[in-house]
Amino acid sequence: MPQGQKRDLDMVAARIRNYLETWHKQPGQRHSKTIIVFEGDRYRPTGFEVHFRKGGSK
């Protein structure tokens, strides 16, 4: 995978995680896991899910 493509995929993953933490995380929860599904030979993002668990914020 070319370096620029890897950088762009990392940026997409970080932005999705930031969006989910900003808009879907409830008070008192912390991030547990984010799964982003990329498909095809061009790594098109087709789905994502996020998991939060109870606990204090960092």
C-alpha positions as CSV (number, residue, x, y, z in Angstrom):
1,M,0.0,0.0,0.0
2,P,1.5,3.4,-0.9
3,Q,2.5,5.7,1.9
4,G,0.0,8.4,0.9
5,Q,-2.9,5.9,0.8
6,K,-2.0,4.6,4.3
7,R,-1.9,8.2,5.6
8,D,-5.3,9.0,4.1
9,L,-6.9,5.8,5.6
10,D,-5.4,6.6,9.0
11,M,-6.9,10.1,8.7
12,V,-10.4,8.7,7.8
13,A,-10.3,6.3,10.8
14,A,-9.3,9.1,13.2
15,R,-12.1,11.4,11.9
16,I,-14.7,8.7,12.2
17,R,-13.6,7.9,15.8
18,N,-13.6,11.6,16.7
19,Y,-17.1,12.0,15.2
20,L,-18.5,9.1,17.2
21,E,-16.8,10.1,20.4
22,T,-18.2,13.7,20.0
23,W,-21.8,12.8,19.1
24,H,-22.5,9.3,20.4
25,K,-20.5,8.9,23.6
26,Q,-22.6,9.3,26.8
27,P,-21.2,11.0,29.9
28,G,-19.2,8.6,32.1
29,Q,-18.3,6.3,29.2
30,R,-14.9,5.7,27.6
31,H,-13.9,4.5,24.2
32,S,-13.4,0.8,23.9
33,K,-13.2,-0.2,20.3
34,T,-13.8,1.2,16.8
35,I,-14.3,-1.1,13.8
36,I,-14.1,0.4,10.3
37,V,-14.8,-1.9,7.3
38,F,-12.8,-1.2,4.2
39,E,-13.7,-3.3,1.1
40,G,-12.3,-3.8,-2.4
41,D,-8.9,-3.2,-3.9
42,R,-9.3,0.5,-3.4
43,Y,-10.1,0.3,0.3
44,R,-13.5,2.0,0.1
45,P,-15.0,2.5,3.6
46,T,-18.4,0.6,3.8
47,G,-19.3,0.5,7.4
48,F,-18.2,1.3,10.9
49,E,-19.2,0.6,14.5
50,V,-18.0,1.9,17.8
51,H,-18.1,0.4,21.3
52,F,-18.0,2.4,24.6
53,R,-17.8,1.0,28.1
54,K,-18.7,2.4,31.4
55,G,-15.9,4.1,33.2
56,G,-14.3,7.4,34.0
57,S,-13.2,9.8,31.3
58,K,-9.5,10.3,30.8
